[in-house]
Amino acid sequence: EYRVLRACVHGLSYLLDKCILPYLDAEGFGTSTLIRMFELRANLITAFVERWHPETCTFHLPFGECTITLEDIVLQLGLCYGHGFK
């Protein structure tokens, strides 16, 4: 039987310390401060949890092993207009 995890979200809002904004902007992460909401897809999270192998820190998928890198996060958040990522 397939069982989907139930999502429970607490306190996604946060107060940003304005003194760090210049540093975030300088490194190309200024737009990340605009992220306030996102959709949790419990079925997708469940599928990835089932395929996670902590021994290798990778997901075992039908096409092979894969992992999520910081570069992946940068590209997904649209932060690639900065240092090193093009």
ABEGO torsion letter per residue (X at the ends): XBBBBBBBBBGABBBBBAAAAAAAAAAGAAAAAABABBBBBAAAAAAAAAABBAAAGBBBBAAEBBBBBAAAAAAAAGAAABBGBX
